[in-house]
Amino acid sequence: MKIPFSLALGHSLFGSVMRMIKCTLPFCAALFVNLIAAQIAVAAQTDAGEFVKSLGNHAIRVLTVKDISEAEREDRFRALLRQGFDVKRIGRFVLGRYARGVNKDAIDEYHGLFEDLIVATYAARFAEYTGQEFVIKRVARPKKKGDSIVMSEIRPSDGGPSIRIDWQVRGDSDPFKIVDVRVEGVSMSVTQREEFTAVIRQNGGKVDALIAILRKKTETLKSKQSSN
């Protein structure tokens, strides 16, 4: 079974785009802090832009503190991910047409591994956050029922070029959910879908092959972290 290069390196939903913009480790951490920041359900929020702005401040407070264990950081990370991202919707989109006909047990394992890979890859990096600024630019609101697009920038603390991040927010009142994130115009969900479906095609259209790769990679990441 051939393991794609990016999966072998342990990249999750956001990995391909992060490679493209050549993030350093501290900047990757700062970027992902703000990804998670846009995903925490906050009561009484009725505007997608205010939702994202409020969430950013809250996530930085709870995820970047230095005096917590890595296990605690992972638990907080996972809780925020579940609260704000529609992880199952994204995971199913990433499978594309191959999601049809997969039995419930396999789908359940896939969703669990998909989430585990994100947590195992990125949770520890929150400790590297170094104060990059997160700025909401504007919100494109649909005229009819549909998703809002919250346009933002991350401004590095060293004065380097800003990174544009657009958040696709589903819902018109609390609770909001993030269903996609675009970095410099590139959809992370679409990028990961292209990669995962390529793996499935290379293995005769079998979703089980992708699940086996995700299982192995997640176990490897967890093993490395427990030995540190």
C-alpha positions in Angstrom: 0.0 0.0 0.0 1.5 3.3 -1.0 1.4 6.1 1.6 1.3 9.6 0.1 4.2 11.9 1.0 2.0 14.4 2.9 0.3 11.7 5.0 3.6 10.2 5.8 4.7 13.5 7.2 1.6 13.6 9.4 -0.3 16.5 7.8 -4.0 16.8 8.6 -6.8 18.9 7.1 -4.6 22.0 7.1 -1.2 20.6 6.2 -1.1 21.0 2.5 -2.0 24.7 2.6 0.5 25.4 5.5 3.3 23.9 3.4 2.3 26.1 0.5 2.7 29.3 2.5 5.9 28.0 4.1 5.0 28.6 7.8 7.6 28.4 10.5 6.6 26.3 13.5 5.6 29.4 15.6 3.6 30.9 12.7 1.9 27.5 12.0 0.9 27.4 15.7 -0.4 31.0 15.5 -2.4 30.3 12.4 -4.0 27.1 13.8 -4.8 29.0 17.1 -6.9 31.3 15.0 -8.4 28.4 13.0 -9.6 26.9 16.2 -10.6 30.4 17.5 -13.2 30.6 14.9 -14.8 27.4 16.0 -15.9 27.9 19.6 -19.7 28.1 20.1 -20.5 31.3 22.0 -24.0 32.0 23.2 -25.9 35.0 22.0 -23.7 35.7 18.9 -25.9 36.7 16.0 -23.3 37.9 13.6 -20.7 35.7 12.0 -18.0 38.4 12.1 -18.5 39.0 15.8 -18.5 35.3 16.3 -15.1 34.9 14.8 -13.7 37.9 16.6 -14.9 36.8 20.0 -13.7 33.3 19.5 -10.2 34.4 18.7 -9.7 36.1 22.0 -11.2 33.2 24.0 -9.1 30.5 22.2 -5.8 32.3 22.8 -6.6 32.6 26.5 -7.3 28.9 27.0 -5.0 27.2 24.5 -1.7 29.1 24.7 -1.1 29.2 28.4 2.3 27.7 29.4 1.5 26.0 32.8 -0.7 23.2 31.5 0.3 19.6 30.5 0.3 18.5 26.9 -2.5 16.1 27.8 -4.6 19.0 29.1 -3.8 21.0 26.0 -5.0 18.2 23.8 -8.2 17.8 25.7 -8.9 21.5 25.4 -8.0 21.5 21.7 -10.3 18.5 21.0 -13.2 20.1 22.9 -12.9 23.4 20.9 -12.5 21.5 17.6 -15.8 19.6 18.3 -17.6 22.7 19.4 -16.9 24.9 16.5 -16.0 22.8 13.4 -18.6 20.7 11.8 -16.0 17.9 11.7 -18.2 15.2 10.4 -19.6 17.3 7.6 -16.0 18.2 6.5 -14.8 14.7 6.9 -17.6 13.4 4.7 -17.0 16.1 2.1 -13.3 15.1 2.0 -14.3 11.5 1.1 -16.2 12.8 -1.9 -18.2 10.2 -3.8 -16.4 7.4 -1.9 -18.5 8.2 1.2 -21.4 6.5 -0.5 -21.8 2.8 0.3 -19.3 2.7 3.2 -20.7 0.9 6.1 -21.4 2.7 9.4 -18.6 1.1 11.4 -16.0 2.1 8.8 -17.4 5.7 8.6 -17.4 6.0 12.4 -13.8 4.9 12.5 -12.8 7.2 9.7 -14.3 10.2 11.5 -12.6 9.3 14.7 -9.2 8.9 13.0 -9.7 12.1 11.1 -10.2 14.1 14.3 -7.4 12.2 16.1 -4.9 13.1 13.4 -5.7 16.8 13.6 -5.3 16.7 17.4 -2.2 14.6 17.4 -0.5 16.8 14.8 -1.3 20.2 16.2 -2.2 20.3 19.8 1.3 20.7 21.1 2.0 23.6 18.9 -0.2 26.0 20.8 2.6 26.5 23.3 4.5 28.1 20.4 2.1 31.0 19.9 4.0 34.3 19.9 1.4 37.1 19.7 0.5 37.4 16.0 -2.4 39.8 15.4 -5.7 38.5 14.1 -7.8 41.1 12.3 -11.4 40.8 11.0 -11.6 42.8 7.7 -15.3 42.3 6.6 -18.1 39.9 6.3 -19.8 38.9 3.1 -23.4 38.1 4.1 -25.6 36.0 1.8 -28.7 37.8 0.4 -30.6 34.6 0.8 -30.1 31.6 3.1 -26.6 30.4 2.9 -23.1 30.6 4.5 -21.4 33.8 5.5 -17.7 34.4 4.6 -15.7 36.2 7.3 -12.6 37.7 5.8 -9.6 38.2 8.1 -5.8 38.6 8.2 -3.1 37.3 10.4 -0.3 39.8 10.8 3.0 38.4 11.9 4.6 40.1 14.9 7.9 40.5 13.0 6.4 42.8 10.4 6.2 40.2 7.7 3.5 40.0 5.1 -0.1 39.4 6.3 -1.8 36.1 5.5 -5.4 36.3 4.2 -7.8 33.8 5.8 -11.5 33.5 4.9 -13.9 31.6 7.2 -17.0 29.9 5.8 -19.5 30.1 8.6 -22.7 28.0 8.4 -25.8 29.2 10.3 -27.4 32.6 10.8 -27.4 32.7 14.6 -25.9 30.8 17.6 -24.6 28.1 17.2 -22.4 28.9 14.2 -20.2 26.2 12.7 -17.1 26.5 10.5 -17.4 24.3 7.4 -14.3 25.5 5.5 -11.3 27.7 5.8 -9.5 29.3 2.8 -5.9 30.4 3.2 -4.8 32.9 0.5 -7.8 31.7 -1.5 -7.1 28.0 -1.3 -9.8 25.8 0.3 -8.4 23.5 2.9 -11.3 21.1 2.6 -10.9 20.9 -1.2 -7.2 20.4 -0.9 -7.6 17.5 1.6 -10.3 16.0 -0.5 -8.0 15.9 -3.5 -5.4 14.2 -1.5 -7.6 11.6 0.3 -9.5 10.7 -2.9 -6.2 10.2 -4.7 -5.2 7.7 -2.0 -8.5 5.8 -2.4 -8.2 5.7 -6.2 -4.6 4.4 -5.9 -6.0 1.6 -3.8 -8.7 0.4 -6.0 -11.4 2.7 -4.7 -11.3 1.2 -1.2 -11.9 3.6 1.7 -10.5 0.9 4.0 -7.1 1.6 2.5 -7.3 5.2 3.6 -8.5 4.3 7.0 -5.5 1.9 7.5 -3.1 4.7 6.6 -4.8 7.2 8.9 -4.8 4.5 11.7 -1.1 3.9 11.3 -0.1 7.6 11.1 -2.2 8.5 14.2 -0.6 5.6 16.2 2.9 6.8 15.1 2.2 10.4 16.1 0.8 9.3 19.5 3.8 7.1 20.1 6.3 9.8 19.4 4.5 12.2 21.7 4.3 9.8 24.6 8.0 9.1 24.3 8.9 12.8 24.5 
